[in-house]
Amino acid sequence: MEKMEWATWSLEYLAEARTAIHDDFNAAMEELRGYHVAPNESWYSSCKNIITTLYHFSLEFVSSTKIPSERFASPDVFETELGCYRTWVQKMADELDREDEKYQAENKVDGPPLLVTVARRRVADVIATIDYVVSKKPLPPAANPVQADFNLILGLARRFHESVLSLRDHPHKGVLFNIKDEWDCQYLFRAILAGYIADVRDEEWNPSVAGTSTRCEFYLKTLRTMIELKYVRKAGDAKKLKSELATDFLDYGKNPQVDHVICLVYDPGQTLKAPAAVQMDLSGPKDGLSRVEVVVSPPRD
């Protein structure tokens, strides 16, 4: 059920439900007119206001079952107004509970006046109807698990430098693992990936392009994703980096088993002069690839 379909169905159901209890509301109005109590009885004032107001508003809310309409411009507006309606009626129920408690305490009796019980029934009818249509609201589309995992890995790449920093001190003076080159980066990042992805394949070859072929550091088959790692030593590496990745992405795009690429560029000395430009220039859809993300870690503005 789409949201528009749900909203129009809900209005029609609310209208039918209101018609079904119309006689009960009329009986409540008659019960109200039959009471003669002192004007300072707050429970009576509450019942009178609640029954009368709810009698009219419950009809007014479903005066039109069309969307868009003057009252509900869209399904989202209807959903918001329905939520406000539910909150408003719940406040009526809470008010009746307070008046019941107050009445019993002041009069030393066990139970509320009949009119409070009558008002409660009408309030409960409306709440039950609202809750029923809300329970039928369509759930949002389920998140794409591939997209969710891709975004997770992207986040891990962005925080790769934090993982490196965490290895600089051993809590029990054990052997430290230092990240000195691209091989060390691969070793650490693979360990990080293994905690989240069951199938991490090392150094997968791509189809030959113009007589040569490249291989990536990791291939995640279930995500149809290649992961490339680069280690930056000096500022002059930027030009070489762009050239190498442009070639790599061309090769990856020819691989029928690959749709996405994540490239982690580790720049521990922060030697790249324009890391944001590197990310922007190299990221984005490529020929044969629906998504390419280049991440420079640690991040810089």
N, C-alpha and C positions, 0 to 999 in steps of 0.2 A: 504494500500500500504506500503510495507516494504521499508526501506531506499535504499537498492540495486535496487529494482524495480523502485523507484522514480528517482534515479541517472541515470540509463540507459534510462529510459523514457525521462528524461530531456535532455540528450545529443541528443537523436533522435529528440526531438521537436525543440531544438535549431538548429540542422542541417537542418530540414525541413523549419524552419522559415528563416534561412539564405538563402536557395535556393529561397524562395518566394520573397525575396527583392534583389536578385542578380542583376536583371535588373536595379533596382533603384540605387544600388551602382555603376553600370557601368555608368548610366546617370550622377551621381554625379562626377565621375572621368572625364567624357567628359566635364562637366560644368567647372571643375577645370582647364582643359587644355585650355579652351577658354578664360581665363582671362589673361589680360596683365596689371599689376599694378606695381607701384613703389615697389622696394624690401623692403622699410622701412615700408610698410603697415602691421602692426602686425596682423590685422584681417585676411588678406589673408594668412599669414604664418601659423596662427592657423588653419584655414580651411583646408589648404593643408596638414598639418601634421595630423589632426584629420581624415579627409576623407581617406587618404592613409593608415594610420596605422590601422584604424578600418576596412577598407576593407579587409586587409590581416589577421588581428588577429581574426576577427569574423569567418573566414574560418578555420584558424589554430586551434582554440579552439575546433572545432567539427570534427577535422580530423579523429578521431576515436570515435565511439559511444559505444565502449566496455569498460567494467570495470571488472578486472584490465587491464590497458594498460600502455604504457610507460609514458603517461602524468598523468593518474589518477590511482593510485595504489589501491584505495579503495573508497567507497562512501563518507567517511569522507574527504578524500583528494579532491574529486570532489566538495563537499560542500564548503570547504575552498577556493578553486580556483575560484569557482563561485562567492563567496563573494568578492574576490579581483578584479575579472573582473567587477562586478557591481560598486565597488568603483572607479575603473580606468575610466570607461565610464562616471560616474557621474562627475568626475573631468573635462572631456571633455566638458560636458554640462555647467559646471560652468565657464569654460574658454570662451566659446562662449558667455555666458551672459555678462562677463566682456568686451569682445571685442565689443559687440553690444553697451553697455553703453558708452564705450570710443569713438566709432565711431560717435555715435549720438551727443555726447557732443562736439567733435572736429569739426564736419562738420555742426552743427546746423540743423540737419535733424531729421525727425520723422520716424524711422525705420532703420533696418540694411541693409547691402548689400545683394543681392540675394544669394550669395554663403554662407553667414552665415545661412540663412534660410534653404538652401539645407543641409548643414552640420548638423544643428539641427535636421532635420527630420530623417537623418540616425542614429544619436545618440539616438533619442527618440525611434526609432524602436527597437534598440538593448536593451535599458533599459526596454521597455515594455515586450520584450520576456523573459528577465532574471527575471523580477518581476513576470511574470506569472508562470514560473516553480518553483520559490521560494514559491509562494502561494500554490502550490500543495505538498509541502514537508510534509511528515507524521508527525503528532504531536507525542511527546514522550508519552510513556504509562502513563496513568493517575495514580497518586499516590494511593496506597492502603489506603483507609480511616481508616481501622482498624490499619494498621501499623503506620499511621500518629498519630492517637489518642494514641496508645500505647507509641510512642516516646514522645508525649506531656506529658503524665503522668510520664514517666520516668524522664523528665526534671523537673517537679514539685517536684518529690521526691528528686532529687539531690539538689534542692534549698529549701528544707523544713526548714533548719536551718535559712535561711534568713527570712522566714515567722515568725518563733519564735522570732527572734530578733526585727522584726518590731512591736511586741506587747508589748515590754518592756516599751515604753513611750506612754502615751495617750496625744494627742494634746490638749485636754480640761480637763485634770486632772480627767478623768473618771475612772471607775473600770478597773483594769488591769487583763488580763487573763494569768496566769502563767502555763507553761508546766512542770509538776512535775513527771508525770508517763506515762505509756503506754496508759491509758484511755484518758489523755489530748491530747496525740499525735493523737489518733483516732478522737477525737472531732474536732481538728484543720484541720487535713488532709481531713476529710470528707467535711468540709466547703470549702476547696480549690477545691476539686474534683467537688462539686456541681456547681461551676461556669463554668465547661467545659463539664461535662457528665450529661445527663438528668436522667439516670437510675442508681443510686448507691444503691446497696442493702447491708444491714448491716448483719454481722456475719452469713454468709451462711454456713450450715453444708455440709460436704463431705461424700461420701459413706463410710461405715464401712470397715476398713481393720484390720484383725486379732482381730475382736471383739471390736475395738474402732474406734471412728471417730473424726475428728478435724473440726474446723470451722475457716474460715478466717475473717479478719476484714471487708473487702468489696468484693463484687462480681459485676463485670461489665458485664452484660449478653450480650450486643451487641458486646462487644470486646472479650467475652469468656476468661475473665481475672480475676484472684483472686489477691487481694492486702493484704499483710501481713505486720504488723508493730511490731517492737521490740524496747524496750527501754533498753539501756545499762546503768547500774549503776556502775559497777566496772570492772576492767581488767579481772577478773576471769570469767566473763560472756561469754567470747568468746567460750570456749569449750562447755558450755551448749547451747549457741546459735546455734552452728553448728549442734549439736545433734538434737535439736528441729526442725530446719529447714529441716534437712535431712528427718526426719519423716513426717513433713508437706508436703514436696514436693512429697513424695511417695503417700500420701493420695490424694493430688491434682491430681496427674497423673492418679489415678483410676476414676476420675470424668469425665464422657463422655461429660460434658458441658464446660470443661475447657481446653484451649490450652496454656495459658500464665499465668505467675505469676510474680508479682513485689513485692519484699520484701524491705521495708524501715526500715533500722536499724538506729535508732536515738541514737547518742552517743554525747550528749551535752557537757560532760566533757572531751571528746576525750581520754577516758580511754583505748580503745582497742589498743593493742600494734601493731597489724599489720592489719589495716583496709583494705588495698589493697589486702592482702592475703585472707581475709574473703570474699571479693567481688569476687575475681577470683576463689576461691575454690568452692563457692556455686552457681555461675552463670553458665549459659549454658544449653543446652537441657538436659532434664531428661526423664526418662521412662514415656511415656504418655504425656509429655509436650514439645512443640516445642521450647519454649523460656522461660527461667527463668533469671530474672535480680535482683541481690541483690545490693542495694545502701546503702552505709554508709554516713550519713549526720551528721555534716558537712564533706565535702570531705577533705582528706589529701593526700599529696604525699607519 
